[in-house]
Structure formats: C-alpha cells, structure tokens
Amino acid sequence: MQLLANTTSPYVRIARVSMIEKGLEVEPTIVDPWADDPRLRAANAATRVPTLILDDGTPIAESLLIVQWLEMTRPAPGWPSLVGPDPAAAAGVLSRAGIALGAIDAAVHTIIIRKVTAPVLFDETPVGLRRRRTMIEGMQRLEAVAGSLGGKDRGREAPTLDVIAAVTLYDYQQLRFGDQAWLPATPGLGVLAAAMRERPSFAKTMPRMS
Ligand SMILES: N[C@@H](CCC(=O)N[C@@H](CS)C(=O)NCC(=O)O)C(=O)O
C-alpha cells in the first residue's frame, strides 16, 4: 500500500490520522502535486494528494473517501469508529466535521489562488474576503464547542472525524495564517490540539513546510 502525500496538506493529514487510528501505518510517499509527479498523475487524474494506492493497485483519491474505505474495511468494534460508537451522536460528529472541512477548503483555496496572483490581489477581493470569513466563522463556531470535543479523557481515546478535522484546521491555520491579525483567537481549539498531539497519529502528522 502506498500513500501519496505532502507535508502541508490538511487533507493528507485527515487521511493519515484516520489511517493510523485504524492501525494502518503506511510511511507516506512524499510527492509534489504541483510538479505533476508521474506517480500521482498515474494514480489520480486530479493530481492531488492524498491518494492511497491499495495493494492490488486500486487508487483511492479524496480524503473523505479514504476515511469511508477505512470505516468499511476496519469497522467497529474491532477498530475505533471515526463517526463514533453512538449512531445517535453521528450527526453531530459529521456536522462539526463539516464546519472544519468548509474552513479547510477556504484556507487551501486562499493559499492556492495566491500561487497565481499576489496575495493582495486575491485576499482582499470579494471572493477572498468570503473565504476569510468562512475561516473566521468556522473557527469561531468550533471554538464555541471546543470544550466538549475529544471526550472526557482527551488524547486518551481515539478521535472522531470532528476532532480530527478541527485539530487539522487549527494546526493548518497556525502554519499558514498564524501571523495574520484577522485570525481569531481560539484558545479552546489550541488546548484540544495540544492534548491530541499526545497521540502518535497527531504528533507524527503535524504539518510542516518541508
Ligand atoms: N477534496 C480533496 C482535496 C485534495 C487537495 O486539494 N489537495 C491539494 C493539497 S492541499 C493538492 O494536491 N493540490 C494540487 C492541485 O490542486 O493541483 C481531498 O479531500 O482529498
């Protein structure tokens, strides 16, 4: 099995944390999606990371589809469920994960558009400001519930997708926009991220520029 990945992508991190929590430790194969790495192009027409290549050669693109594959092939109770053990609570998990994913999309979109325009040309445009608003409001909404995320014994129990996505968002925002005055203070998410870093799945996948 091969996981085509880079060291910054929040989507890669969601897939990697989920894989590690499901007991699937695959050393990532680092590729540059922007350099049209031939291995990535062959496996994924969109040339994006993460792309998981199964032992039989089947490539699975899209972080949430990798999560879905993990849920089906490594189900509870043998493995921790990424939507949680309680079906009644699953909607809440997915709802919070959706907030984090929306903000992650806005953040990545902002970084990608900066590749083709100077930051000021995009960030201050109506669409750029809309993406910023998404990041700010997404973080604020998650901050409002941060105290209840991660369970009673934070860092000790396997995380659900909302926790994985919220921490991934928080750490990515610190990496990419940590110096921006508009970034909201989210101390609750910071405490959650620090607690989750006690788990190898989060510690090993901290985003870094190289
Ligand atoms: N929806 C995809 C998004 C993946 C994605 O956008 N990955 C970025 C890195 S953060 C990438 O590979 N971009 C290269 C490109 O857009 O050409 C997922 O959830 O996996």
The ligand as a Tripos MOL2 file, in Angstrom:
@<TRIPOS>MOLECULE
LIG
   20    19     1     0     0
SMALL
NO_CHARGES

@<TRIPOS>ATOM
      1 N1        -11.0370   17.1800   -1.9070 N.3       1 LIG1
      2 C1         -9.6830   16.7010   -1.9020 C.3       1 LIG1
      3 C2         -8.7320   17.9160   -1.9040 C.3       1 LIG1
      4 C3         -7.2710   17.4970   -2.1020 C.3       1 LIG1
      5 C4         -6.4010   18.7100   -2.4190 C.2       1 LIG1
      6 O1         -6.8820   19.7800   -2.8340 O.2       1 LIG1
      7 N2         -5.0700   18.5400   -2.2290 N.am      1 LIG1
      8 C5         -4.1640   19.6090   -2.5600 C.3       1 LIG1
      9 C6         -3.1060   19.7950   -1.4900 C.3       1 LIG1
     10 S1         -3.7900   20.5970   -0.0730 S.3       1 LIG1
     11 C7         -3.4670   19.3000   -3.8760 C.2       1 LIG1
     12 O2         -2.9670   18.2160   -4.0590 O.2       1 LIG1
     13 N3         -3.4820   20.2730   -4.8120 N.am      1 LIG1
     14 C8         -2.8830   20.1590   -6.0940 C.3       1 LIG1
     15 C9         -3.7700   20.7480   -7.1690 C.2       1 LIG1
     16 O3         -4.8350   21.3040   -6.8250 O.co2     1 LIG1
     17 O4         -3.3960   20.6730   -8.3340 O.co2     1 LIG1
     18 C10        -9.4730   15.7900   -0.6920 C.2       1 LIG1
     19 O5        -10.2850   15.8570    0.2480 O.co2     1 LIG1
     20 O6         -8.5380   14.9640   -0.6900 O.co2     1 LIG1
@<TRIPOS>BOND
     1     1     2 1
     2     2     3 1
     3     2    18 1
     4     3     4 1
     5     4     5 1
     6     5     6 2
     7     5     7 1
     8     7     8 1
     9     8     9 1
    10     8    11 1
    11     9    10 1
    12    11    12 2
    13    11    13 1
    14    13    14 1
    15    14    15 1
    16    15    16 2
    17    15    17 1
    18    18    19 2
    19    18    20 1
@<TRIPOS>SUBSTRUCTURE
     1 LIG1         1 GROUP 0 **** ****
